[in-house]
């Protein structure tokens, strides 16, 4: 069976598109030991060097056929991040106008960049928080960087970001916001802080589409890359080889990225089990999670079954975004997705609060956030001012941290010019004519309830644990 799998994988590699410079040039990042020894200026200096390597070895050496307006690595493209007023691929700090009220560290997801949480960071800044958006090693540069990264480097980068945040905030309350893979990193840091008195304990964790559960196939993702040890099968090291048109996110995806993320998830699961056995979960800070009921990237069920079921009653909450029951596409949903909330949420009472954001089947577009508090049985409804756009049948894994007016992903984009407005691209035309799969363009890329998400975060600043 293994020989068959490897044979098929090798055959697929031959059929894959050719590798480009951004798939083969690996910039030199600091390793975990060096990151642990670095301060913020040293990290930024090393980051400058990484981006200089990309410019010298990729951007300046592009062959003529790759110098296209749709290539983010072409210096003349409007999608090239170096052409922008702010390159959101880099680490950043946002300082409040007055004395800091606290600090927040924002951890982006796999193949992503600090851009993904910039709106959340800006909101924390208005609340008086120092906001540190950390670029995880291997991200924001070229997809090839993920072929050499190790998850331990992401953990070390998280620690560095927290150290810098605490230096700027002077020991004030600490929040950590983790999106997707960053959610696993936020939990890993929290468990580290429980075990190590030398680390600053966070006062609040905010997880957005967190990567808690992995599939059985993901556990063996590394096997898919084995044929790549032979040069003719180098493309086997990649799960996806596609054009790079997004200025702030990789589209190509190497096997090693999946492997490192799956290892991180397994480590977090082991730390959770150890903390449960040791009775230290009571010391974990309150966890507020935002999750789409329909998520094709991470397991929504795992958020309940692999995390929240073990947490004691200490102010934890899940906000679950249901599907749009009024959508025209409802008739086309798979049977398994017709009522996702009822198949996921355990029966009350529970030791944590659950808020379901949903509308009523067959009625108006009015949306209600119904909260069942910890240990309670009855829901407390709140009618929201926001509603589902008519063409949304659900949210998605990638939509939650982006407001409707995000210039790149929003369906009501701001006038900022990133060379592309993915949130309003209408994929109507002839098939096989675009450089991107039309299915990708159909995925919800922003959150109509982003304002409500910020309100829930605001509530963590005034509600006792």
Beta strands, then each sheet from edge to edge (+ up, - down):
strand 1: 92-94
strand 2: 102-107
strand 3: 129-134
strand 4: 173-179
strand 5: 204-208
strand 6: 238-240
strand 7: 253-254
strand 8: 286-292
strand 9: 317-321
strand 10: 353-359
strand 11: 367-372
strand 12: 380-383
sheet 1: 1+ 3- 2- 4- 5- 8- 9- 10- 11+ 12-
sheet 2: 6+ 7-
end
